Amino acid sequence: MKAQPSTVRGFQAKLWCRFFLLAVFGTMYIRDVGRKEFYEALGLNAREYDVYVIEKTNETAARVFPVVLDVNHPSFYKRLEFIIENNKNLSRIDKGEGNSLGKLIKKLPYFISNGYQLLRLYLVKPLNSDEFQPAIR
C-alpha cells in the first residue's frame, strides 16, 4: 500500500479500511474468545491477549491506512461480547431438537442481532491515522 498510496486515499478507501479492520478484529476476537480453551491451555486469557493484539494491529495499521477503528470506544468490546453470547445461543439451537426450518426461525433473531452489532461497530467514528495516539499500557 505504501508502494501504491492511491489505494488508501479518498472516502471509499476509508470505508474499505474500516471494513477490513472490523472483519479482522471481529473475526479474531469472536473466534478466540468463543473458543478460549486453546489459550487457557497455553496459560493465556483469550480476551486480554486479543485486546493486546487488536491494539497493536490498529497501531500498525495507522502507519498505512488513513483511518483506524476506535477500539477504545466504550461499545467496541461490549458489542463483540454480545455477538459471542448470540453465537452461544446459535450453538445451543443447533444442538437442540427440531427440524432445520424450526431451527432457522429460532436463529434468525440472533443472526439479525449479530449483523446489527457489526453495523454499529462499523459506524463508530474512526480515528484519523494522522491524529492516532496508541494506547499506553
N, C-alpha and C positions, 0 to 999 in steps of 0.2 A: 504494500500500500504506500509505503514511502517512495517507492520507485515510480508509482503512478498516483500522485496525490489527487488527481481529479476524481478518483474513486471514492474519496472521503470528503468531498466538497459539496455543499449545497444542501437544501432542505431534504431532498429524497435520501441522500446519503446519511443524514442524521437519523431519519426514520429507520433505515436498514441497520445502522449501528445499534440502535436501541433494541430492535428486534433480535439481532444476533446475540447481544449480551444477555437479554432476558431468556432467550432459548437456552443458552449455555448455562447460565446461573440457575435458572429454574429447573432444568433437567437434572443437573448435578445435585442440587440440594434435595429435591423431591426424591430422587432415586436413592441417594446416600442415606438420608435421614429415615426414609421409609424402610430401608433395609440396613439398619445400622449394625447388625451382628458382625459383619466383617471388620468394621472399625473397632468395635468393642474387643474383638479377638486380638487386635493389634494394641489394645490399651488406649485407644483414642476415643474421644467424644465426637461423633459424626457431625453434630451441629457446630461445635466450636471449630472443628477442622474446616468445615465448608465455609463458615463465615470468614475465617482467615484466608482461605483460597480465593473466595469471591472478592474480598477487599484487595488482595494483591493483584488479581487478574484485572480488576477495574482500574487499579493504579497503572498497570502496564498498558491497558487499552487506551488510557488517556494520553499516552505518548504518540498514538497513531490516529485514533478516532477523534472526530470533532466533538463528540459528546459521550458521556458515560452515564450509567444508571446511578441514581441516588440510593445506594444500598443502605445508607444510614437513615433513610426516611422511616418514620415510625411504623408505617404499614408494610414495609418491604418483607420482612421475615414473618410478620403476622399472617400475611396473605399466603405465603408459601406454606406455612404451618396449616392453614385452613385447607389447602389443597391436599396436604398429606392426610389430614383427617378424612377428607372426602374420599381419597383413594383407599383408605382402610374400609370405609363403608362400601365402596365398589367391590372390594375383595370379599367382604362379608356376603354381599348379594350374590357374587359369583359362586361362592361355596354353599349357598343356601339352596333350598328346594324350589322347584318351579321350572317352567319351560322358558325357552330363550326369549320369547316375546314379553312374558311377565317380568323377567329379569331386566330386559332393556327398559321397560317402562319404569321400573324401580330405580334404575341407574340414571335415567335422563336428568333428574334434578341435580345430581352430583356432577354430571358432565357439563351442564349449563353453568353451575356454580364455579367449576374449575375454569371454564372459559372466561367468566366474568372476573374472577380473581386475576387471571393473567392480563386481561384487558386493562383492569385498574392499575396493575403494576406497570404496564406499558405506558399508561397515560400520566404516571408520576413525572413531574417536570425533571428532565435530565439535567445533568451538570455539564456546563461547557468545559471542555478539556483545558482551555487556556486558564480557567479560574479554579481548576480542580485542586483540592488540598487533600492529600492522603490522610487516612485515619491514623491517629497516633495511638499506639498501644503501650 
